[in-house]
Amino acid sequence: MDATLSVLKDYFGFMSFRPYQQEVIEKIIEKMDRLVVMATGSGKSLCYQVPLLVVKKTGIVVSPLISLMQDQVMALKQRGIKAEYLSSAHKDYTIQEWGHDFRVEYKQLDKLRGVLLDVPYAGLTATATEKVRFDITNSLKMNNPYIVVGSFDRPNLFYGVKQFNRGQYFIDELVEEIPKEVANGSTIIYCTTIKDVEQIYKSVMNVGINAGMYHGQMDGKSREESHRLFVRDEKQVMVATIAFGMGIDKPNIRKVIHYGCPKNLESYYQESGRCGRDGIASACWLYYTRSDFSKGDYYAADLKSENQKKTVTESLLEAQRYCLTATCRRKFLLEHFGEKFAADRCGNCDNCTVLRQHRDMSKEAFLLLACIHSCKGRWGLNMSIDILRGSRAKKIMEAQYDKLPLHGLGKAYQANWWKALGHQLISLGYLKEFVTDVYRNVSVSSKGEQFLASCRPDYQPPLVLPLVGELAEEETRSAEEFKILAASESEG
């Protein structure tokens, strides 16, 4: 039997390799530098563990998170493989352009070339765009690297997104569902703040679920114990910040919940990727509030470079688009990472499975597109909405936008309704949102220009859109008001 297959069977209990694993392992044994980009749960760890056992030599693994180090070492020791880890207690800063699994110090790893001679380098990640792949190979001074890029698709994962209002009422609603699910497997609830972690943890415990908690302000021993008990199925739910769980070797996680929008899609893909690593159907739900999308300044506060700040803002903007899109979420995620998804509908996300009402929005879309066109890309979405709703704010008066024929023509709808329409038009390519300095501006795309060119004041070509978010809520509210009015008139 091939030496790599023998190691795979004897130490890890698998009879065959997954796609790309064996070819990557063979290149490592041949001492070739390599960059491996493979989906979460695709077995990247085996790509460096197996060759070290084959050649019987020591490997140095540089990992981004303490919980990941703990998980790997614990799993290796359980298989009779000698392993230890060294960790630090200082705050970790990431390379924003590369995603949250790359530390700033990684750009100094090339210095080891002068110390560890004739030792190959390997970079392994689940998330790297073409630009990031180029940056990594250059930064690590890889010599003619062997690059493997697998599919990012995880077909067994269901993706869903919901808007919510923060507070104990929603937390209680969220937690009520958990007892129904823990019989099928474990759940991770990711939170953006430690306060949220502690609040949700208490609520989960109050309904009789044995839960763990993990965040940066806990001491190392408590974090390690919480992590260990979760991996051993002694705790069914883990409530944590993003400090927990990247690369966790636990196949039966059935649900990953994000309580708040992540700062970028790289983070979201990694964290949601803890789900369903055994290939069984599992669900990833993201709950967001509108205020999540205005945290760019907070996330960029510690950054000195304007380019880094812009990157953070653009990354959050892309996460916002994912939350608000009415199109297939799987397609959106895959195309973010440069992978084409042939179908328009995956059949395994909320946008592809939920039956939604549709309505012709051609008149409203014409008003919004025409107004944004008049602003010539100098402002964000809110300015055009204020103009349509007839605002006489100082900035509108100074720019003389109150004299536009469109001023006040959109009073019939609330600002959030117009925002929901705007975000749909962005996701469908009629508008494009971009970052200037750290400000978000919006302009009409070439597709939007074509739509405007086909419009007249008294005619717009049909534009049928799904009613999602505030669009659906406004339609429901209007229908209820109409029923009440009709009932009162009939009684009169």
N, C-alpha and C positions, 0 to 999 in steps of 0.2 A: 504493500500500500504506500502511496505517496506520503512523504514525511509530514507535509502540511495537513493532509487529511487525517493522519494518525493522531496528530496533536489536537485537531478539531474534535475528533471522536473521544480520545482518552481524557482530555481535560474539560471539554465543554459539552460533550454529550450530543453533538450534532453529526449527522451522517453525510451532509453535503454543505457546500458553501452557498451563500446567497449571491445574486448577481454582483459582479465586479470584485468581490472579496478576494478570490484566489489570484486573479491577475495582479491586484495591488500587492498582496502578500509576496508573490514571486518577485516583483520589482524591488521590494524592500530587501529581500534576501540577496538580490543582485547588487545592492548598495546604490540604487538609483534614488535621487531626490524625487518626491512626488507630492502632488496636491490632490486631495480626495474630497469631492463635494458630493455627498450622498444624503438622502432624506433621513429625517429623524427616524430612529427605529430600524435602520437598514443594516446595522452591524458594523459601524465604523471602528469600534474598539477592537474587534477581532483582527482588524487589518494591521494593527501594530502589536497585539498581544501574541498572536500565533507565530509570526516570524522570530520573535525573541526566544520563544520556547523551542523552535526548530534549530536555531543556531546556538542556543544555550549561552546567550550573552545578555548583559544588562542593558536596559533601555531607560532613557529619561523622558518622562511624559510631563509636559507643561500644560496644566489644566486651569481653566478660568475661575472655577468655583470650588470652595471648600467642600460643599456637599457632594460635588462630583468626584473629588478625590476620595472622600470617605466611602462613597458607594463603590467605586472601582476597586479600592484596596480590600474592602470587606468581601466583595464578590470573588476576587482572586484568591484570597486566603481560604475561603470556603472550598475552593477547588484544589487546595494544596499547593498553590503557587506563591512563592515568596514575594512580598510587595510591601512597601512602606510609603508614607507621604510626608512632605514638609509643607506647612502652610504659614501664612502671615496673618496678622491681625489688623493691618492697616486697610484704609478704604481703597477699594479697587476702582480705577478709572478705565473706561473702555475707549477703543478707537471707534468713534461714532460712525465713520464711513464703513467700517468693516462689520458692524453689528456687535451685540452685547457679549458675544463669547470671545472677543479678542481684547486683551489688555494692552494698555499703552506700552508696557515693558516688552511686549512681543516684538516690537521694532528693534530691540537690542539683542535679540537672540542670535543674529548673525555673528556676533562677537565670539560665540562659542566655536565658530569655524577654526579659529586659531588655536583652540585648546583641544577640541575633540577632532583629531585628524582622521580622515578616511571614514567618517561616520555620516551616513545618509540622513537627510532631514525629511520629515513628513508633516504636512499640514492637513488636518482633517476637520471638516465643518459641514453642517447641514445647510448653511445659508451663505452663499457668496455669488454676487452678480459677476458678470464678465470683468468689469472694472476692478472689483475687489479681488478677484482671482489674480489679475495682473499685479496689483499692489502687493499681495501676499508673496508671490514668487519673487518679486524684485526686492522686497524688504528682507526676506530670508536668504537672499543671494543664492537662490536655487540654481543649480547647474543643469540646463536642459531637462527640466523636470518632467516626469510622467504625470499627466493630468487626467483624472477621471471625473466626469460629471454625470451622475445618475439622474433619474427622474425625481422631481420634488413631490410627486403625487403620492398621497396616502389614501387610496380608494375606500378604505374601511372607515374613514373618519367623516362624520357629519359635521358641517360647519353652520352655526347659527348665530345671529346677532339680534339683540333687543335693546331698546332704550329704556332707561329706568330713572327713578328719582331716588336720590340717596336718602337714607334714614332707616330706622328700625323696622318700619312697616314692610319695606321691600325685603330687608334681610330676613324677617320672619317668613315671608312668602317664599323666598329662595330656599331657606333651610327646611321648610315643610316637605319639600320634594325629596330631600336626601335619604330619609329612611326607606323610601320605596326603591332606591337605587343601589344601596350598599350591598345588597345580597348578590348582585351581579359582578361586583368588583369595587375597586377603590376610586376615590374622587380627590382631585386637587383643586383648591380654590385659590387662585392668585389674586392678590390685592396690590394696589399701588402705594398704600401707606401702611405703616405699622399699626396705626390707630384702627384702620379697617380690619386688619388681621385679628387684632385682639377682640374687637366687637363681634365679628362673625364667628370666631372660635368659641366664644362664650355661648352664642346662640346655638351653635351646633351641639355643644355639650349639653345644653338645656333640653334638647329633644331626645337625649339618651344615646347619642352617637359617640363612640370613642374616637376622639379627634386628636390630632397633633398640631403643633404650632411651630413656625420657623420664620425667624426674621433676624436682622443684623444686630439688634440690641440684646438678644439673648446671649448668655455665656456659651462658650464652645461646647461644654459638656452637655448642656440642655439641648442644644441644637443636634448634637450627634445622637443623643438618646432618642429624640423625637424622630429623627431620620431613620434610625435603626428599627424602631418599633413599627413605623409605617411600611418599610420594606418587607418586614416579616408578617405583615397583615394583622398585627396586633392593634393597629389603629386604622380605621376604615377611611378617614378623611384627613387630609393635610391642608391647613389654611396657612398660606405663606406669602412672603414677598418674592420677587424674582430671584432672590439669593438661593432659592431652593429648586432642585430637581432637574437641572439640565443634564441629560445623559443618564438619568436614574435607571437602573436595571430592574425594572418592575413591569412585567408584561401585562398585568391584569388591571391597569388603570382604565376605567370605563368612561370617565367623564372629567374633563378639565374645564373649569369655569374661570373666566376673567371678570373680576368685579372692578370694572374701570378699564378704559381703553389703554393698551400698551403704548409706549412711546414710539415704537416702529414695528413694521411687519416682520423684520428679522426676529425680534424678540418674541412676537406672537407665534410665529411658525415654530420656533424652538420649544416654547413653553407648551403650546397645544400639542406638539409632537410627542409629549410624554404619554399621550393617550393611545390605547389600542395597539401596543407594540407586538402583541401576539397575533395580530391580523383579524381579530374579532371586531364586529361593528361597535363603534364607540362614538361619543359625541363631544364636541368642543363648542361651548357657548361663551359669547362675549357680551357683557352688559356694559353700556356706556351712558354717560350723561353729556349734554352739550358742553358743560364746563370742562370736560376732559380735553376738548380740542383747543382750549386757550392756554394750555400749560407749556407752550413752547418756550416762553421767557424763563419759566422756572427750571425747565430741563437744561437750558443753555446758560444758566447763571454762572456756573463754575468754568465756563469755557472762555478763553481769551481770544482765540482766532475768530474773525468774522465768518470765515469759510466754514468752520466747525458749527457755529451758531446757525448758519444757513442750512447746513446739512441736517441738524436736529429739527429745525422747523419744517423742512421738506419731508423728513421721515415721518413726523407726526401728521403732516398733511396727507400722506399716502395711507396711513392707518385710519385717518378720518374717512377717506374715500372708501376704504374697505367696509367700514361700518355703515356708510350711507348708500352704498351701491344697491341698485335694484336688480343687477345682473348676477350671474352665477358667481358665487364666492370662491369656489375652487378654481375656476378659470381666472378670476382676478388674482388670486395668490400665485398661481403658477406663472402667469404672465409677468408678475412683478419680478420674478426670479429669472425671466428670460426664456421660460419654457412654454411652447405653444400647446394649447389644449384644443383639440380638433372640434369638439362639440360646443354648442352655445349653452347647453344645460347638462349638468353632471348628474342630476337626479338624486343628489345626496347633500343638499344644503337647503336652508330655509327658503331662499329665493326660487329654487327649482322645484320645491315640493309643496309649498303653501299656495293654495288657490287665492289669487288676489283679484280685486275688482280693477277694471281698467277704465280710463276715460280719455276722450280727446282733449288734449291740453294745448292745442295749436294756438289758440288766441292768447292764453297766458304766457306760453313760451315765446311767442312773437313779442309781447310787451317787454319781457325780461331781457331777451336777446337784443332787442332794439335799444333798450335803455343802456345796457352794458356797452353796446357798440358806440353810443353817444359819449360815454365816459372814456373811450379810447384806451382802455386797459390801465388807467391811472389809479384805480381804486379797487377795493375788495368788493365782495358780493353785497355787503350791508349798505353801501352807498347807493347802489342802483335800487335796492329794495326800499330804502328811505325815500328816494325820489318817486318811485311808483306809488308809495303810500301817502304822498303829499306832504312830507316833512318840510318845515321851514327852518331847519337848524342852521346855525351860523355858516358852517362849511358849505351847505347847499346854496345858501343865498350868495355867499362870496363867489362861488364858482358859476353863479347865475343858472344853476340847474333847475331852479323854480320856473324858468322861462321855457323849458323844454315842453313840447306838446304832450309828452308822456307823463308829466308831473301830475300825480294824484290819480292816475287811471287805474291803479291797483289797490285802491282803498278797501275793496270788498274782502280782501284776504289779510290774515294776520301775517306779521313779519316771519314767524317760524314756518308758515305755509310756503311763503316765497323762498325761504332758505332751502326747504325740502325739495322744491321744484328745481332750484338752482343746482343743488347737489346731484339730482338725477340727470340734469342736462350736462353736468361735468362728466359723470360716469358714462354717459352715452356719447360723449365726444363733441357735443354742440358748443360747449364752453371749455376753456382751459384755465386752470388755476396755477399760478406760479409765484415764486418768492422773490421779492426785490428787497435787498438787505434782509430784514427779518419780517417784512410785511407781506401779507398774502394779497396779491392782486388777481383779478379775473378778466379775461378777454374772450371775445368770440372767436372760435376756431374756424378753419376753412369749411368744415361741415356745417357749422352754424351760419356762416356767411352764405352758403348755398341755400339754406332754409330761408334766411331773410330775403335773399334775392327772388325767391319764388312767392313771397308774400305781398299782399296789397292791404291797405287799411281795412278794406271790406272783405278780404278773403285770405285765409291761411290754409296751406295744404294740411291734411290730417296728421296729427302727431299723437298717437294713442300711447299712454304711459300707464304703468301699474301704480295703484294708489298705495303708497307705503308711508309709514311714519306720520308726520303732520298732515300730509296730503289726505291720508285715509281718515284721520281724526277730524279734519275739517269737513270732509264730505259727510261723515256720520253726524257731526254736529249740525250741519246745514239741513240734513234730512230730518233730524229730530225737531229742529225749529219749524220746518215746513209742516210736519205732522201736527205740532202744537197749534200753529196758525190755522191750519185747515180745520182742526177740531173746534177751535174757538169760533171760527166763522160759521161752521155748521150748527153750533149751539145757538149762535145769535140769530 
